[in-house]
Amino acid sequence: VANKIGTYNLAVLAKHHGVPFYVAAPLSTFDMAIKSGAEIPIEERNPEEIRRVFNQTLITVPDVPCWNPAFDTTPPELVTAIITEKGVIRPPFGKNIASQFETVF
């Protein structure tokens, strides 16, 4: 699952505390051409968003190296189920997601 930064953190906390973690996503957002989240290109935002408060006051040493990803990936073992317009997909996700894209003629 690729989503806004912080999704992975919430999934880890949910798992640690025994809370189910559900993802809501339309099937149009699934990329069946990739095998895992490691293949998802992650957009990197401007490091100045980290170095400055409200893009004004510098709070770090100037030009300190920063990594500012816009998204993170959450591994499937942290996800209880994925809710789509066709229903709820449960593990094993690879097989069960693929079945949502099969067309019966």
C-alpha positions in Angstrom: 0.0 0.0 0.0 1.4 3.4 -1.0 -0.2 6.4 0.7 0.6 9.7 2.3 3.5 9.8 4.7 2.6 8.4 8.1 0.4 5.5 6.9 3.2 3.0 7.7 3.6 4.4 11.2 -0.1 4.1 11.9 -0.1 0.5 10.6 2.8 -0.4 12.8 1.1 1.1 15.9 -2.1 -0.7 15.0 -0.3 -4.1 14.7 1.5 -3.5 18.0 -1.7 -2.7 19.9 -3.7 -5.5 18.3 -6.0 -3.0 16.3 -7.1 -4.1 12.8 -5.8 -1.9 10.1 -8.0 -1.5 7.0 -7.2 0.3 3.8 -10.0 1.9 1.6 -9.0 2.1 -2.0 -10.9 2.0 -5.4 -9.6 -0.7 -7.7 -8.6 2.0 -10.2 -5.7 2.8 -7.9 -4.2 -0.7 -8.0 -1.2 -1.2 -10.2 -1.2 -4.8 -11.3 2.1 -4.4 -13.2 4.2 -4.3 -10.0 5.0 -7.1 -7.6 5.6 -5.2 -4.4 5.6 -1.7 -2.9 9.4 -1.6 -3.3 8.7 -1.0 -7.0 6.6 2.1 -6.4 8.4 5.3 -7.2 8.1 7.6 -4.2 7.8 11.4 -4.8 10.3 13.4 -2.9 9.3 16.8 -1.7 11.4 19.9 -1.2 13.8 19.5 1.7 13.1 23.2 2.7 9.7 22.0 4.0 11.7 20.2 6.8 14.4 22.8 7.3 12.0 25.7 7.8 8.8 26.3 9.9 6.0 27.6 7.6 8.7 27.9 4.9 10.2 30.8 6.7 12.2 30.3 9.9 15.2 28.1 9.5 15.3 25.4 12.2 18.3 23.4 11.0 21.8 24.0 9.9 21.6 25.5 6.4 21.8 22.9 3.7 21.6 20.0 6.1 20.8 16.8 4.1 17.1 16.0 4.4 14.9 13.3 2.9 11.3 14.4 2.5 9.2 11.7 0.9 5.6 12.5 0.1 4.4 8.9 0.4 5.4 5.7 2.2 4.7 2.1 1.6 3.0 -0.2 4.1 3.8 -3.9 3.8 0.9 -6.3 3.4 1.5 -8.1 6.7 0.4 -4.9 8.5 -2.9 -4.7 6.6 -6.0 -6.5 7.9 -8.0 -6.0 4.7 -8.5 -3.7 1.8 -12.0 -2.3 1.2 -12.9 -1.6 -2.4 -16.1 -0.8 -4.4 -16.3 -4.6 -5.1 -16.0 -5.7 -1.5 -13.4 -6.5 1.1 -10.1 -8.1 0.0 -8.3 -10.2 2.7 -4.9 -11.9 2.7 -3.3 -13.5 0.7 -3.5 -10.2 -1.1 -1.6 -11.1 -4.3 -4.1 -13.8 -5.3 -7.2 -12.1 -3.9 -6.4 -8.7 -5.5 -5.8 -10.4 -8.9 -9.2 -12.1 -8.6 -10.9 -8.7 -8.5 -9.6 -8.0 -12.0 -10.7 -11.2 -13.6 -13.6 -10.8 -16.0 -16.1 -13.6 -16.5 -17.6 -13.9 -20.0 
